[in-house]
Amino acid sequence: MKKTILFLLLAVSFSANAQSLKDLLYGGKLKNDSNTVIRRTDDLSTKIDTGTRKPAETAKPKEATVNVGVQKQTNAVGVTDSATVETEDAAEATRPAVEKPAAPVKSNNKIWKEYTDALITDMKAEVLSSKKVKKESYYLTVDYELATDGGVTILNVVCSPENEFLQQQVKDRITTSPPQLAAYIDSSKQPRKVKRKYNFGVTKE
């Protein structure tokens, strides 16, 4: 009976020492000495490393997953933008073309007005400055024939008050380079040759 009790005590003591050795070894409390052999019968208190140990650093999470997610999101946005642009292009292609309004056709009176304004400007230096033209306001009437193609043939020029020099100067210039007008269209919508008159004024100050 005593032998059995003694055997049990030794077994318990051996098990306790083995468990203590295992805890110290894997707990990192033993001194790091590669030349020392630890036996079960050794006193473990002399081999414990009392220095503080730094806790092991936890591995940082990889950013690859986040980057992949961002890349996928960017790609998705890119596809959406591309699809939107293609849709807008298709809608633009299906829209009917808007024709630009044609420039308004000038009336013959407006053409004559622009023509005589330029004529008077040219005459100021060469004709109106002459002593043959007194300081006066002159009214000129141009008799002309309008062809079916809009061409102008000058028939006569009348000046009031009368001034033969001014009258001849105006007639010569208009006859040399008459304006191009719009043809006269009759009720049957056909161009017809007609005779017309145009009046304008010149003032020498």
C-alpha positions in Angstrom: 0.0 0.0 0.0 2.8 2.5 0.9 4.6 1.6 -2.4 1.5 2.4 -4.3 1.0 5.8 -2.6 4.7 6.6 -3.1 4.5 5.7 -6.8 1.4 7.9 -7.2 3.2 10.9 -5.5 6.2 10.5 -7.8 4.0 10.3 -10.9 2.1 13.5 -9.8 5.4 15.2 -9.1 6.8 14.1 -12.5 3.7 15.2 -14.3 3.8 18.6 -12.6 7.4 19.2 -13.4 6.8 18.2 -17.1 3.8 20.5 -17.4 5.8 23.4 -15.8 8.7 22.8 -18.2 6.4 22.8 -21.1 4.7 26.1 -20.0 8.1 27.8 -19.5 9.5 26.6 -22.8 6.5 27.6 -25.0 5.7 30.7 -22.9 9.1 32.2 -23.8 10.2 32.6 -20.2 13.3 30.4 -20.5 16.7 32.0 -21.2 17.8 31.6 -24.8 20.9 29.5 -24.4 21.5 27.1 -27.3 24.3 25.2 -25.5 22.2 24.3 -22.4 20.2 21.1 -22.2 17.3 21.2 -19.9 16.4 18.0 -18.1 13.4 17.2 -16.1 15.3 17.1 -12.8 16.8 20.6 -13.4 15.7 23.6 -11.3 13.8 25.7 -13.9 13.8 28.9 -11.8 17.5 29.4 -12.6 16.8 29.3 -16.4 13.8 31.7 -16.4 14.5 34.9 -18.5 13.2 37.7 -16.3 13.7 40.4 -19.0 10.6 41.8 -20.6 9.6 40.5 -24.0 8.0 42.6 -26.7 4.6 41.3 -27.9 4.7 40.0 -31.4 3.5 42.5 -34.0 0.3 41.7 -35.6 0.6 41.5 -39.4 -0.9 44.5 -41.2 -3.9 43.8 -43.4 -3.0 43.8 -47.0 -4.3 46.7 -49.1 -4.6 44.6 -52.2 -8.2 43.8 -51.5 -9.1 47.5 -51.1 -7.2 48.4 -54.3 -9.0 45.7 -56.2 -12.3 47.0 -55.0 -11.4 50.6 -56.0 -10.2 49.4 -59.4 -13.5 47.5 -59.9 -15.5 50.6 -58.9 -13.4 52.8 -61.3 -14.0 50.4 -64.1 -17.7 50.3 -63.4 -17.9 54.1 -63.5 -15.8 54.1 -66.7 -18.2 51.7 -68.4 -21.2 53.8 -67.3 -19.7 57.0 -68.6 -18.8 55.4 -71.9 -22.4 54.0 -72.3 -23.8 57.4 -71.5 -21.6 59.1 -74.1 -22.6 56.5 -76.7 -26.3 57.0 -75.9 -25.9 60.8 -76.3 -24.1 60.4 -79.6 -26.9 58.1 -80.8 -29.6 60.6 -79.7 -27.7 63.4 -81.5 -27.5 61.4 -84.7 -31.3 60.8 -84.7 -32.2 64.4 -84.2 -33.3 66.1 -87.4 -30.9 68.6 -88.9 -32.0 72.2 -88.3 -31.6 74.2 -91.5 -30.1 77.7 -91.1 -32.4 80.4 -92.2 -31.4 81.9 -95.5 -30.0 85.4 -95.4 -32.8 87.9 -96.1 -32.8 89.3 -99.7 -32.2 93.0 -99.9 -34.9 95.1 -101.6 -33.9 97.2 -104.6 -34.5 100.4 -102.6 -32.0 99.2 -100.0 -29.5 98.3 -102.7 -29.8 101.7 -104.3 -29.4 103.4 -100.8 -26.2 101.6 -100.1 -24.9 102.3 -103.6 -25.6 106.0 -103.6 -24.2 106.4 -100.1 -20.9 105.0 -101.3 -21.2 107.1 -104.4 -21.6 110.3 -102.4 -18.6 109.4 -100.2 -16.4 109.0 -103.3 -17.7 112.3 -104.8 -17.0 114.5 -101.8 -13.3 114.8 -102.5 -13.4 115.0 -106.3 -16.8 116.6 -107.2 -18.4 118.4 -104.3 -15.2 120.2 -103.5 -15.2 121.8 -106.9 -16.1 125.5 -107.3 -18.6 124.4 -109.9 -20.8 123.1 -107.2 -22.2 125.7 -104.8 -23.1 125.1 -101.2 -26.6 123.7 -101.6 -28.7 120.6 -101.2 -29.3 118.8 -104.6 -31.9 116.2 -105.4 -31.0 113.8 -108.1 -33.4 111.5 -110.0 -32.0 108.4 -111.8 -34.1 107.0 -114.7 -33.1 103.4 -115.5 -34.3 100.3 -117.1 -34.3 97.0 -115.2 -33.6 93.9 -117.2 -35.0 90.4 -116.6 -31.7 89.3 -115.0 -31.5 92.4 -112.7 -29.1 94.3 -114.8 -29.5 98.1 -114.8 -29.2 100.5 -117.8 -29.1 104.2 -117.0 -31.4 106.3 -119.2 -31.0 109.7 -117.6 -30.1 111.7 -114.5 -31.9 114.9 -113.5 -30.5 117.3 -110.9 -32.6 119.9 -109.0 -31.6 122.7 -108.5 -30.0 122.4 -111.9 -26.2 121.8 -112.0 -24.8 120.4 -115.2 -21.4 119.6 -113.7 -22.9 117.6 -110.8 -25.5 116.0 -113.0 -22.9 114.8 -115.6 -20.5 113.5 -112.9 -23.3 111.4 -111.2 -24.5 110.1 -114.6 -20.9 109.1 -115.7 -20.2 107.2 -112.5 -23.6 105.3 -112.3 -23.4 104.4 -116.1 -19.9 103.1 -115.7 -20.7 100.7 -112.8 -24.5 100.5 -112.1 -25.7 98.4 -109.2 -27.0 94.8 -109.6 -30.7 94.7 -108.6 -33.3 92.0 -108.2 -35.4 91.4 -111.3 -39.0 92.5 -111.4 -41.5 89.5 -111.2 -44.9 90.0 -112.6 -48.2 88.4 -111.6 -47.5 85.3 -113.6 -44.2 85.0 -111.6 -42.1 85.6 -114.6 -39.3 88.2 -114.7 -40.1 91.2 -116.9 -38.2 94.2 -118.2 -39.4 97.5 -116.6 -38.4 101.1 -116.3 -37.9 102.6 -112.8 -36.7 105.8 -111.1 -34.7 106.3 -107.9 -34.2 109.6 -106.0 -31.4 110.6 -103.6 -29.9 113.8 -102.3 -26.5 115.4 -102.0 -25.6 118.3 -99.8 -22.5 120.5 -100.0 -21.9 122.3 -96.8 
